[in-house]
Amino acid sequence: MAQDGGEIGRAVWMRTHSDEAARLFDVAESILNTGDIRGNKRLYDAFDVPCDDAPPFIWNDSVKKDLEAQFTSAMRLGEPCEVVYVPLADEKKNGDTKTIHYLVVRFAGDQVTAVQVVNRNRKSFCYFPARDATLVYAPDRKVVEVYAHTLSTRAPLANVLSKHGFKAPLSNRPLNRSRYDLSRFALSLRDEKPQLDGVKVERLYLTEAKALLGHSTDAVSLHIDSGAELHEVINERWSNHPFSQPGAILGVTLVADLVFDGETGETPLSIVLAEPGRCSLQGEKDLRLRQAGTQLLETLGVLKPLHPGSGVDDPNLVVQVARLLESATSPMDGFALAQLGIDIDRFEDEGIITEGDRITEKVVDLADGERFTVKLERCADANQVRYRDPFTGMDVILPAKHARRWKVHLNWLREEIITALGTALQGVRGKYVDEEPVFLGEIDIDGHAAALYFAAKMSSERQYTRVDTALRLHPRPVPGIVLTTASVPFPFAGTNLVIPIEDVVSSAGSKTAIDTTRLKVAYRHGQLAAMGGTSVSLKVSADGYAAVLYLPSKAPWRVTGKGKIIVLQRLVDAYAAGTHVNTKILMDDTGCLSPANLFSKSSPWKNYLAKVKGTHGWQLNLPILDATVDDDDDKIETEEAALIS
């Protein structure tokens, strides 16, 4: 067990040897996971401890019990969390050793089903895997770092540690929310001599770079060991290369040769930067190098502070976020953003959009329907561009930010609105969910706990079918609400009322994004209609040639053709009457003798229709399906192709 190379064996032994060893394994795993996410800005915030002398951190059973209760309350967890405390020694280059305090908050995630083999038999079991939120208190740096997947929980967790851990107030604003603009590295660094405090930059150069090759999945990397300037080397061998295109740069390794005040020798600093928002400086133990590197990136215009979540309770921002989420692609040009009414400056500060390439041409529509392509030129004012009007010959001035392509960070955009919607809830979700519909929590309406979900684009038939199926497969006793970005969505999904966000957003000046009073009124008006989703029903189109069969806890089944609709209607009527239908009566006026003749071999009709044992009759069948199905596969492909185009 002690031999080199036995790390995996030792880990397995630790995990399976005993309960105490398994607990140590969990602690080690938590610390390892913390290290993995430290460079990810989307998961990380830091809060300053504004005291002359950082307070000590004392750990005992009383503090542990108090913190666990307060963390459980702050994250609004249904089950108590567990706090694992691990002090780690941080050795400085001068020989000093400082203690860093790690608090790993472990709590139950969503239920997961797995399979184990017992006595050669496969057996399924359910469990709740632990999820982590980690707090790191570094007294020598006077900072508390929080790593959590959910944006809205980071500040509350830091405040709990501040109030109940060492009783010192923290700054209200996170220190290290930022983004990295790598477009600067599309130009040579040869003549760059930034002025830094307390340190002189002798030389800057790139040793490695990665760039896209005109496609989101194709990229090229370049590594140079000689220390030569990257652009000088590559320009001699490759014209119009991707490393000269600002929007194509995915990551770089920047090396700075530094001379600190009072020293004569050079100290090299290597900084690895990569999308999305990853920077190796977070793991730099030397405080001088970390500060110099941060200042260097700020001077180069690479490091730009952001303030995501600052508008979480701003109704105006939530409306704009919903509007952009409904129609966003990436990238989008500034003219399209302006047409949607998006505050480009605000969204850039939030980190939702990132500036890309300049747009050099614009199509202008004239009054007679004629269209002209005009060239956009820079103005003396860097905030403006202009073009010559082909009809009047006059210059037209436009904001420069409109003549830009903007990368839209769809995940950030989605996290922003889901976090904002959570302000209306009594109970907030436990984690960020990747697939829609997103369960946000519950809201008390007339004494009932109504579930609140979020799903975008609920006016799209394909999206509606996906969300409706998911909700029907997990029914709840009380109708819920699906908030959506669509202005005119499908009215119901499963047993839930679909409500546009714009209909229930608060008025300007309110302290919450969602007006809960308007939300409850809209819910009461549609509650009874939403309950219809719990019963068997057949929805027939206006022309009578298409229909959708709805069954409780079952995926909707869409069919086309009058004969099929007649058969399903007779079965639904028989279900309501508590009986079944004789085969001859069931197939009357369809031109077929049995369902097997009426439905194609690829049709899932056997999952919906069942023969009654001991009789010549048929009735509805109610097994649970895993996904929405359609009676006509060719029709699905045609519809999806039309939606994509």
C-alpha positions as CSV (number, residue, x, y, z in Angstrom):
1,M,0.0,0.0,0.0
2,A,2.9,2.4,0.7
3,Q,4.7,1.8,-2.7
4,D,5.0,4.6,-5.2
5,G,2.3,4.5,-7.9
6,G,-0.4,3.0,-5.5
7,E,-2.5,6.1,-5.2
8,I,-5.5,4.6,-6.8
9,G,-5.2,1.4,-4.7
10,R,-4.9,3.5,-1.5
11,A,-7.9,5.6,-2.5
12,V,-10.0,2.5,-3.1
13,W,-8.9,1.0,0.2
14,M,-9.7,4.2,2.1
15,R,-13.1,4.4,0.5
16,T,-14.1,0.8,1.3
17,H,-12.1,-0.1,4.5
18,S,-14.3,1.4,7.2
19,D,-16.8,4.2,7.9
20,E,-14.0,6.4,9.4
21,A,-11.8,5.8,6.3
22,A,-14.7,6.6,4.0
23,R,-15.2,9.8,5.9
24,L,-11.6,10.8,5.4
25,F,-12.0,9.9,1.7
26,D,-15.0,12.3,1.4
27,V,-12.9,15.1,3.1
28,A,-10.0,14.6,0.7
29,E,-12.4,14.4,-2.3
30,S,-14.0,17.7,-1.2
31,I,-10.6,19.5,-1.0
32,L,-9.6,18.1,-4.4
33,N,-12.9,19.3,-5.9
34,T,-12.3,22.7,-4.4
35,G,-8.9,22.9,-6.1
36,D,-10.5,21.9,-9.4
37,I,-13.0,24.8,-9.4
38,R,-10.8,27.6,-8.0
39,G,-9.9,29.0,-11.5
40,N,-13.5,29.0,-12.7
41,K,-14.9,32.5,-12.2
42,R,-18.5,31.4,-12.7
43,L,-18.2,29.4,-9.5
44,Y,-16.1,31.7,-7.4
45,D,-16.5,34.9,-5.4
46,A,-14.1,36.5,-2.9
47,F,-15.1,38.8,0.0
48,D,-12.8,41.2,1.8
49,V,-12.5,41.2,5.6
50,P,-12.3,44.9,6.3
51,C,-10.3,44.8,9.6
52,D,-6.8,45.9,10.5
53,D,-6.1,42.5,12.0
54,A,-7.9,39.5,10.6
55,P,-9.8,37.8,13.4
56,P,-8.8,34.2,14.3
57,F,-11.0,31.3,13.4
58,I,-11.8,28.9,16.3
59,W,-13.4,25.5,15.6
60,N,-15.2,23.4,18.2
61,D,-18.5,21.4,18.4
62,S,-20.5,24.5,19.3
63,V,-19.2,26.4,16.3
64,K,-19.8,23.4,14.0
65,K,-23.4,23.0,15.2
66,D,-24.2,26.7,14.9
67,L,-22.7,26.9,11.4
68,E,-24.5,23.8,10.1
69,A,-27.8,25.2,11.3
70,Q,-27.2,28.6,9.7
71,F,-25.8,27.2,6.4
72,T,-28.9,25.0,6.2
73,S,-31.1,28.0,6.7
74,A,-29.1,30.3,4.3
75,M,-29.3,27.7,1.4
76,R,-33.0,26.8,2.3
77,L,-32.2,23.1,2.3
78,G,-34.8,20.5,3.1
79,E,-32.3,18.4,5.0
80,P,-29.5,19.5,7.4
81,C,-26.1,20.0,5.9
82,E,-22.8,18.9,7.3
83,V,-19.7,21.1,7.7
84,V,-16.3,19.5,7.3
85,Y,-13.4,21.6,8.7
86,V,-9.9,21.1,7.4
87,P,-7.0,23.5,8.3
88,L,-4.2,23.5,5.8
89,A,-0.7,24.9,6.1
90,D,0.3,27.4,3.4
91,E,4.1,27.7,3.2
92,K,5.5,31.0,2.0
93,K,8.8,31.4,0.1
94,N,10.3,33.3,3.1
95,G,9.8,30.3,5.3
96,D,6.7,31.5,7.1
97,T,3.7,29.1,7.4
98,K,0.2,30.4,7.5
99,T,-3.0,28.4,8.2
100,I,-5.8,28.5,5.7
101,H,-9.2,27.3,7.0
102,Y,-11.3,25.2,4.6
103,L,-15.0,24.7,5.4
104,V,-16.7,22.1,3.1
105,V,-20.5,22.3,3.3
106,R,-21.9,19.0,2.2
107,F,-25.6,18.6,1.5
108,A,-27.8,16.1,-0.3
109,G,-28.3,16.6,-4.1
110,D,-31.1,15.2,-6.2
111,Q,-31.9,11.5,-5.9
112,V,-30.0,9.2,-8.2
113,T,-30.7,5.6,-9.2
114,A,-27.7,3.2,-9.5
115,V,-27.1,-0.5,-9.9
116,Q,-25.0,-2.8,-7.7
117,V,-24.2,-6.5,-8.0
118,V,-25.0,-8.6,-5.0
119,N,-24.3,-12.3,-5.2
120,R,-24.1,-12.0,-9.0
121,N,-27.5,-10.4,-9.1
122,R,-28.0,-6.9,-10.3
123,K,-30.0,-4.8,-7.9
124,S,-31.1,-1.2,-8.2
125,F,-30.9,1.3,-5.3
126,C,-31.5,5.0,-4.8
127,Y,-29.2,7.5,-3.0
128,F,-28.7,11.2,-2.6
129,P,-25.1,12.1,-3.7
130,A,-23.5,14.8,-1.6
131,R,-22.9,18.2,-3.2
132,D,-20.4,20.7,-2.0
133,A,-20.1,24.4,-1.3
134,T,-16.6,25.4,0.0
135,L,-15.5,28.4,2.0
136,V,-11.9,29.3,2.4
137,Y,-10.8,31.7,5.0
138,A,-7.2,33.1,4.6
139,P,-6.5,35.4,7.6
140,D,-3.1,36.5,6.1
141,R,-4.9,37.8,3.0
142,K,-7.9,38.9,4.9
143,V,-10.3,37.3,2.4
144,V,-13.1,34.7,2.4
145,E,-13.4,32.8,-0.8
146,V,-16.7,31.0,-1.7
147,Y,-17.0,28.3,-4.3
148,A,-20.6,27.3,-5.1
149,H,-22.5,26.5,-8.3
150,T,-25.4,28.7,-7.5
151,L,-24.7,32.4,-7.8
152,S,-27.3,33.5,-5.2
153,T,-25.9,31.3,-2.4
154,R,-22.3,32.6,-2.3
155,A,-22.9,35.9,-0.5
156,P,-25.3,34.3,2.1
157,L,-22.7,31.6,2.8
158,A,-20.0,34.2,3.3
159,N,-22.2,36.2,5.6
160,V,-23.0,33.2,7.7
161,L,-19.3,32.5,8.2
162,S,-18.7,36.2,9.0
163,K,-21.5,36.4,11.6
164,H,-21.2,33.0,13.2
165,G,-17.6,31.9,12.5
166,F,-15.4,34.9,13.4
167,K,-17.9,37.7,13.9
168,A,-16.4,40.2,11.6
169,P,-18.4,42.0,8.9
170,L,-17.5,41.3,5.3
171,S,-17.6,43.6,2.3
172,N,-20.9,43.5,0.5
173,R,-19.3,43.4,-3.0
174,P,-17.4,40.4,-4.3
175,L,-13.8,41.2,-5.1
176,N,-13.0,38.8,-7.9
177,R,-15.9,38.6,-10.3
178,S,-14.3,39.4,-13.6
179,R,-13.9,38.3,-17.2
180,Y,-10.8,38.0,-19.3
181,D,-10.7,39.6,-22.8
182,L,-8.2,37.7,-24.7
183,S,-8.5,39.8,-27.9
184,R,-5.4,41.8,-26.8
185,F,-3.2,38.8,-27.6
186,A,-4.1,39.0,-31.3
187,L,-1.5,41.8,-31.4
188,S,2.2,41.6,-30.8
189,L,3.5,42.2,-27.2
190,R,7.0,43.2,-28.4
191,D,6.8,47.0,-27.6
192,E,4.4,46.7,-24.6
193,K,6.0,48.2,-21.5
194,P,3.2,48.5,-18.9
195,Q,3.9,50.6,-15.8
196,L,3.2,48.7,-12.6
197,D,3.5,49.7,-8.9
198,G,6.7,48.3,-7.2
199,V,7.8,46.3,-10.2
200,K,9.3,46.8,-13.6
201,V,8.3,44.7,-16.6
202,E,11.4,43.9,-18.6
203,R,9.7,41.7,-21.3
204,L,6.3,40.2,-22.2
205,Y,5.9,37.3,-24.6
206,L,3.6,34.4,-25.3
207,T,4.8,30.8,-25.1
208,E,1.6,29.2,-26.1
209,A,-1.7,30.1,-27.7
210,K,-4.9,28.4,-28.9
211,A,-7.3,29.7,-31.4
212,L,-10.4,28.7,-33.3
213,L,-10.2,27.8,-37.0
214,G,-13.4,29.4,-38.1
215,H,-15.6,26.7,-36.4
216,S,-16.6,26.1,-32.8
217,T,-15.1,22.6,-32.7
218,D,-11.9,23.1,-34.7
219,A,-9.0,24.8,-33.0
220,V,-5.2,25.0,-33.4
221,S,-2.5,25.3,-30.6
222,L,0.9,26.8,-31.0
223,H,3.8,26.3,-28.5
224,I,7.1,28.1,-28.7
225,D,10.0,27.1,-26.4
226,S,12.7,29.6,-27.6
227,G,11.1,32.6,-26.0
228,A,10.7,34.4,-29.3
229,E,7.7,36.7,-29.9
230,L,4.9,34.5,-31.1
231,H,3.5,36.8,-33.7
232,E,6.9,37.5,-35.2
233,V,7.5,33.7,-35.6
234,I,4.1,32.9,-37.0
235,N,3.7,35.9,-39.3
236,E,6.7,34.7,-41.3
237,R,5.1,31.3,-42.0
238,W,1.3,31.8,-42.0
239,S,-0.6,34.8,-43.4
240,N,-4.1,35.7,-42.2
241,H,-3.7,33.2,-39.4
242,P,-6.3,32.7,-36.6
243,F,-4.0,34.0,-33.9
244,S,-4.4,37.5,-35.5
245,Q,-8.2,37.4,-35.1
246,P,-9.3,38.7,-31.7
247,G,-12.5,36.7,-31.5
248,A,-10.7,33.4,-32.3
249,I,-8.3,33.3,-29.3
250,L,-9.3,30.7,-26.8
251,G,-6.4,30.7,-24.5
252,V,-2.8,31.8,-24.0
253,T,0.2,31.3,-21.7
254,L,1.7,34.8,-21.0
255,V,5.2,35.1,-19.5
256,A,6.4,38.3,-17.9
257,D,10.0,38.9,-16.8
258,L,9.7,41.1,-13.7
259,V,12.2,43.0,-11.6
260,F,10.8,44.0,-8.2
261,D,11.9,47.2,-6.5
262,G,15.1,46.7,-4.4
263,E,16.1,43.6,-6.4
264,T,18.4,43.2,-9.4
265,G,17.5,39.7,-10.7
266,E,14.6,38.9,-13.0
267,T,11.6,36.9,-11.7
268,P,9.6,35.2,-14.4
269,L,5.8,35.0,-14.0
270,S,3.8,32.6,-16.1
271,I,0.0,33.2,-16.4
272,V,-2.3,30.7,-18.1
273,L,-5.5,32.3,-19.4
274,A,-8.4,30.3,-21.0
275,E,-12.1,30.6,-21.7
276,P,-14.4,30.7,-19.9
277,G,-12.8,33.0,-17.3
278,R,-10.0,30.7,-16.2
279,C,-6.7,32.2,-14.9
280,S,-3.8,30.5,-13.1
281,L,-3.2,33.5,-10.9
282,Q,-5.8,32.2,-8.5
283,G,-3.5,29.3,-7.6
284,E,-0.3,31.5,-7.3
285,K,1.0,31.2,-3.8
286,D,3.4,34.1,-3.9
287,L,1.4,37.2,-3.0
288,R,3.8,39.5,-4.8
289,L,3.5,37.6,-8.1
290,R,-0.2,37.4,-7.7
291,Q,-0.6,41.1,-7.2
292,A,1.8,42.0,-10.0
293,G,0.1,39.6,-12.4
294,T,-3.3,41.0,-11.6
295,Q,-2.1,44.6,-12.1
296,L,-0.4,43.5,-15.3
297,L,-3.6,42.0,-16.7
298,E,-5.6,45.1,-15.7
299,T,-3.1,47.4,-17.4
300,L,-3.2,45.3,-20.6
301,G,-7.0,45.5,-20.6
302,V,-7.3,41.7,-20.3
303,L,-8.8,41.6,-16.8
304,K,-12.1,43.4,-16.6
305,P,-14.2,43.4,-13.4
306,L,-17.8,42.4,-13.7
307,H,-20.8,42.7,-11.5
308,P,-23.0,39.7,-12.3
309,G,-26.1,39.4,-10.2
310,S,-26.2,43.1,-9.3
311,G,-29.5,43.4,-11.1
312,V,-31.0,40.3,-9.7
313,D,-34.0,42.2,-8.2
314,D,-34.1,44.8,-11.0
315,P,-37.4,44.3,-12.9
316,N,-36.2,46.2,-15.9
317,L,-33.1,44.0,-16.3
318,V,-35.1,40.8,-15.8
319,V,-37.4,41.8,-18.7
320,Q,-34.4,42.4,-20.9
321,V,-32.8,39.2,-19.9
322,A,-36.0,37.3,-20.7
323,R,-36.3,39.0,-24.0
324,L,-32.7,38.1,-25.0
325,L,-33.0,34.6,-23.7
326,E,-36.1,34.0,-25.9
327,S,-34.3,34.9,-29.2
328,A,-30.6,34.8,-28.4
329,T,-27.9,33.1,-30.5
330,S,-24.2,33.6,-30.2
331,P,-22.8,35.8,-31.5
332,M,-25.3,38.6,-32.1
333,D,-24.5,41.9,-33.7
334,G,-25.1,45.1,-31.8
335,F,-27.8,46.3,-34.1
336,A,-29.9,43.2,-33.2
337,L,-29.4,43.8,-29.5
338,A,-30.4,47.4,-29.8
339,Q,-33.5,46.4,-31.7
340,L,-34.4,44.0,-28.9
341,G,-34.0,46.9,-26.4
342,I,-31.0,45.4,-24.7
343,D,-28.8,47.7,-22.6
344,I,-25.5,46.7,-24.1
345,D,-23.3,48.4,-21.5
346,R,-25.3,46.9,-18.6
347,F,-25.2,43.4,-20.1
348,E,-21.4,43.7,-20.7
349,D,-20.9,44.7,-17.1
350,E,-23.0,41.8,-15.9
351,G,-20.7,39.5,-18.0
352,I,-23.6,38.2,-20.1
353,I,-22.2,39.5,-23.4
354,T,-18.5,39.9,-24.5
355,E,-17.3,42.3,-27.2
356,G,-16.2,40.7,-30.4
357,D,-15.2,41.8,-34.0
358,R,-16.1,45.1,-35.5
359,I,-18.8,45.2,-38.1
360,T,-17.7,47.0,-41.2
361,E,-20.9,47.0,-43.3
362,K,-24.6,47.6,-42.8
363,V,-27.6,47.1,-45.0
364,V,-29.8,50.2,-45.2
365,D,-33.5,50.0,-46.3
366,L,-34.8,53.1,-48.2
367,A,-38.4,54.2,-48.3
368,D,-39.1,52.8,-51.7
369,G,-38.1,49.3,-50.5
370,E,-34.6,49.5,-52.1
371,R,-31.7,48.1,-50.1
372,F,-28.1,49.4,-50.0
373,T,-25.0,48.0,-48.3
374,V,-23.0,50.9,-46.8
375,K,-19.5,50.9,-45.2
376,L,-19.2,51.7,-41.5
377,E,-16.2,54.0,-40.7
378,R,-14.7,54.9,-37.4
379,C,-15.2,58.4,-36.1
380,A,-12.8,60.6,-34.2
381,D,-14.9,59.8,-31.2
382,A,-14.1,56.1,-30.4
383,N,-17.7,55.6,-29.2
384,Q,-19.2,56.4,-32.6
385,V,-19.2,55.1,-36.2
386,R,-20.6,56.6,-39.3
387,Y,-21.8,55.8,-42.8
388,R,-22.8,57.9,-45.8
389,D,-26.5,57.9,-46.5
390,P,-26.9,56.8,-50.2
391,F,-30.1,58.9,-50.6
392,T,-29.1,62.2,-48.9
393,G,-25.3,62.0,-49.1
394,M,-25.2,63.0,-45.4
395,D,-23.2,61.2,-42.7
396,V,-25.3,59.1,-40.3
397,I,-23.7,58.7,-36.8
398,L,-24.3,55.4,-34.8
399,P,-23.0,54.1,-31.5
400,A,-19.9,52.1,-31.9
401,K,-21.2,49.4,-29.7
402,H,-23.9,48.6,-32.2
403,A,-21.3,48.0,-34.9
404,R,-19.9,45.1,-33.0
405,R,-20.5,41.4,-32.8
406,W,-21.2,40.3,-29.3
407,K,-20.6,36.8,-27.9
408,V,-23.7,35.9,-25.8
409,H,-22.9,33.7,-22.8
410,L,-26.1,31.7,-22.9
411,N,-25.3,29.8,-19.7
412,W,-24.7,33.0,-17.8
413,L,-27.8,34.5,-19.3
414,R,-29.9,31.6,-18.1
415,E,-28.3,31.5,-14.6
416,E,-29.1,35.2,-14.3
417,I,-32.8,34.9,-14.9
418,I,-33.3,31.7,-12.9
419,T,-31.5,33.3,-10.0
420,A,-33.7,36.4,-10.3
421,L,-36.9,34.3,-10.4
422,G,-35.8,32.7,-7.2
423,T,-36.4,35.9,-5.4
424,A,-40.2,35.2,-5.5
425,L,-39.9,31.9,-3.7
426,Q,-40.0,30.6,-0.1
427,G,-37.9,27.6,-0.9
428,V,-35.1,27.8,-3.5
429,R,-33.7,25.0,-5.6
430,G,-30.7,23.1,-4.4
431,K,-28.5,23.5,-7.5
432,Y,-28.3,24.8,-11.0
433,V,-30.2,22.5,-13.3
434,D,-29.1,22.0,-16.9
435,E,-32.3,20.8,-18.5
436,E,-35.7,22.6,-18.7
437,P,-38.1,22.7,-17.1
438,V,-36.0,24.0,-14.2
439,F,-37.6,23.4,-10.8
440,L,-37.1,26.7,-8.9
441,G,-39.0,25.8,-5.7
442,E,-42.4,26.4,-4.2
443,I,-44.6,29.4,-3.5
444,D,-47.5,29.5,-1.1
445,I,-50.8,30.3,-2.8
446,D,-53.9,30.2,-0.7
447,G,-52.3,27.7,1.7
448,H,-51.1,25.4,-1.0
449,A,-47.5,24.8,-2.0
450,A,-47.5,25.4,-5.8
451,A,-44.4,24.4,-7.7
452,L,-42.7,27.0,-9.7
453,Y,-40.8,26.0,-12.9
454,F,-38.9,27.9,-15.6
455,A,-38.7,27.1,-19.3
456,A,-37.8,29.3,-22.2
457,K,-39.5,29.5,-25.6
458,M,-42.8,27.9,-24.6
459,S,-44.4,29.1,-27.8
460,S,-42.3,26.6,-29.7
461,E,-44.2,23.3,-30.3
462,R,-41.0,21.2,-29.9
463,Q,-40.0,22.9,-26.7
464,Y,-43.6,22.7,-25.4
465,T,-43.8,19.0,-26.1
466,R,-40.5,18.4,-24.3
467,V,-41.6,20.4,-21.2
468,D,-45.1,19.1,-21.2
469,T,-43.9,15.5,-21.3
470,A,-41.4,16.0,-18.4
471,L,-44.1,17.6,-16.2
472,R,-46.6,14.9,-16.9
473,L,-44.2,12.1,-16.0
474,H,-43.8,13.7,-12.6
475,P,-47.3,14.9,-11.6
476,R,-47.9,16.8,-8.4
477,P,-51.2,17.0,-6.4
478,V,-51.5,20.8,-6.7
479,P,-51.2,22.6,-10.1
480,G,-48.0,24.5,-10.5
481,I,-46.6,27.4,-12.6
482,V,-44.2,27.5,-15.5
483,L,-42.7,30.9,-16.0
484,T,-41.5,31.4,-19.5
485,T,-39.7,34.0,-21.7
486,A,-42.3,33.6,-24.5
487,S,-44.9,36.4,-24.9
488,V,-47.7,34.2,-26.2
489,P,-46.9,30.6,-24.9
490,F,-49.0,27.5,-24.9
491,P,-51.4,28.0,-21.9
492,F,-50.7,24.8,-20.0
493,A,-48.0,22.2,-19.6
494,G,-49.0,19.1,-17.8
495,T,-51.0,20.2,-14.8
496,N,-49.2,23.5,-14.7
497,L,-50.2,27.0,-15.8
498,V,-47.8,28.7,-18.2
499,I,-47.3,32.4,-17.5
500,P,-45.1,34.8,-19.4
501,I,-42.5,36.5,-17.2
502,E,-43.4,39.9,-18.7
503,D,-47.0,39.5,-17.4
504,V,-45.9,39.3,-13.7
505,V,-42.7,41.3,-13.5
506,S,-42.7,44.0,-10.9
507,S,-43.1,47.7,-11.6
508,A,-40.1,50.0,-11.7
509,G,-38.6,50.7,-8.3
510,S,-39.8,47.5,-6.7
511,K,-37.3,45.5,-4.6
512,T,-38.2,42.1,-6.1
513,A,-38.2,41.1,-9.8
514,I,-41.5,39.2,-9.7
515,D,-44.7,40.7,-8.5
516,T,-46.1,37.8,-6.4
517,T,-49.5,39.4,-6.1
518,R,-49.9,39.5,-9.9
519,L,-48.5,36.0,-10.1
520,K,-51.1,34.6,-7.6
521,V,-54.0,36.4,-9.4
522,A,-52.9,34.8,-12.7
523,Y,-52.6,31.4,-11.0
524,R,-56.1,31.6,-9.5
525,H,-57.6,32.5,-12.9
526,G,-56.0,29.5,-14.6
527,Q,-55.9,26.9,-11.8
528,L,-59.0,25.0,-12.7
529,A,-58.2,24.8,-16.4
530,A,-54.7,23.5,-15.5
531,M,-56.3,20.7,-13.4
532,G,-57.6,19.3,-16.7
533,G,-54.2,17.9,-17.4
534,T,-54.7,15.2,-14.7
535,S,-57.6,13.6,-16.6
536,V,-57.7,11.5,-19.8
537,S,-58.5,13.7,-22.7
538,L,-58.2,13.9,-26.5
539,K,-57.5,17.3,-28.0
540,V,-58.6,17.5,-31.7
541,S,-57.4,20.2,-34.1
542,A,-59.9,22.6,-35.7
543,D,-59.8,20.7,-39.1
544,G,-60.3,17.3,-37.4
545,Y,-57.3,15.7,-39.0
546,A,-54.9,15.8,-36.0
547,A,-55.2,15.1,-32.3
548,V,-53.2,14.6,-29.1
549,L,-54.1,12.0,-26.5
550,Y,-53.3,13.0,-22.9
551,L,-53.1,10.4,-20.1
552,P,-52.1,11.0,-16.5
553,S,-48.3,10.3,-15.9
554,K,-47.9,9.5,-19.5
555,A,-46.3,11.1,-22.5
556,P,-48.7,12.8,-25.0
557,W,-49.4,10.9,-28.2
558,R,-50.0,12.8,-31.4
559,V,-51.8,11.1,-34.3
560,T,-53.1,12.2,-37.7
561,G,-56.0,10.8,-39.7
562,K,-59.7,10.8,-39.0
563,G,-59.8,7.0,-38.6
564,K,-57.3,7.0,-35.8
565,I,-59.0,9.9,-34.1
566,I,-62.4,8.1,-34.2
567,V,-60.8,5.1,-32.5
568,L,-59.1,7.1,-29.8
569,Q,-62.3,9.2,-29.1
570,R,-64.3,6.0,-28.6
571,L,-61.7,4.7,-26.2
572,V,-61.7,8.0,-24.2
573,D,-65.5,8.0,-24.1
574,A,-65.4,4.3,-22.8
575,Y,-62.9,5.3,-20.2
576,A,-65.2,8.0,-18.9
577,A,-68.1,5.6,-18.8
578,G,-66.0,3.0,-17.0
579,T,-66.2,0.3,-19.7
580,H,-64.5,-0.9,-22.8
581,V,-65.2,-1.0,-26.6
582,N,-66.0,-4.1,-28.7
583,T,-63.5,-4.5,-31.5
584,K,-66.2,-4.3,-34.2
585,I,-67.7,-1.2,-32.8
586,L,-64.3,0.3,-32.2
587,M,-63.2,-0.1,-35.8
588,D,-66.6,0.9,-37.4
589,D,-66.2,3.5,-40.2
590,T,-62.4,3.2,-40.2
591,G,-62.1,0.7,-43.1
592,C,-60.0,-1.6,-40.9
593,L,-60.8,-4.7,-38.9
594,S,-58.4,-4.1,-35.9
595,P,-56.0,-1.5,-34.5
596,A,-53.1,-3.5,-35.9
597,N,-54.5,-2.8,-39.4
598,L,-55.1,0.9,-38.7
599,F,-51.8,1.9,-37.1
600,S,-48.4,1.3,-38.8
601,K,-45.8,-1.1,-37.4
602,S,-43.6,1.8,-36.3
603,S,-46.5,3.4,-34.4
604,P,-46.5,3.0,-30.5
605,W,-50.2,2.2,-30.4
606,K,-49.7,-0.9,-28.3
607,N,-48.4,1.3,-25.5
608,Y,-51.6,3.2,-25.5
609,L,-54.3,0.6,-26.4
610,A,-54.7,-2.6,-24.6
611,K,-56.9,-5.6,-25.3
612,V,-59.2,-6.6,-22.5
613,K,-58.5,-10.2,-21.4
614,G,-61.3,-12.7,-21.8
615,T,-63.3,-10.4,-24.2
616,H,-63.2,-9.1,-27.8
617,G,-62.9,-5.5,-26.5
618,W,-60.3,-2.8,-26.2
619,Q,-59.4,-0.1,-23.6
620,L,-56.8,2.5,-22.9
621,N,-53.5,1.3,-21.6
622,L,-51.5,3.5,-19.0
623,P,-47.9,2.5,-18.8
624,I,-45.3,5.2,-18.2
625,L,-43.2,6.4,-21.2
626,D,-39.8,8.0,-21.0
627,A,-40.3,10.5,-23.9
628,T,-42.8,12.1,-26.2
629,V,-43.6,10.0,-29.2
630,D,-45.3,10.7,-32.5
631,D,-47.3,8.4,-34.7
632,D,-45.6,9.6,-37.8
633,D,-41.8,9.6,-37.6
634,D,-41.5,11.2,-41.1
635,K,-43.7,14.0,-39.9
636,I,-41.4,14.6,-36.9
637,E,-38.3,14.9,-39.1
638,T,-40.1,17.3,-41.5
639,E,-41.3,19.5,-38.6
640,E,-37.9,19.6,-36.9
641,A,-36.3,20.5,-40.2
642,A,-38.7,23.4,-40.6
643,L,-38.1,24.6,-37.0
644,I,-34.3,24.5,-37.5
645,S,-34.6,26.4,-40.8
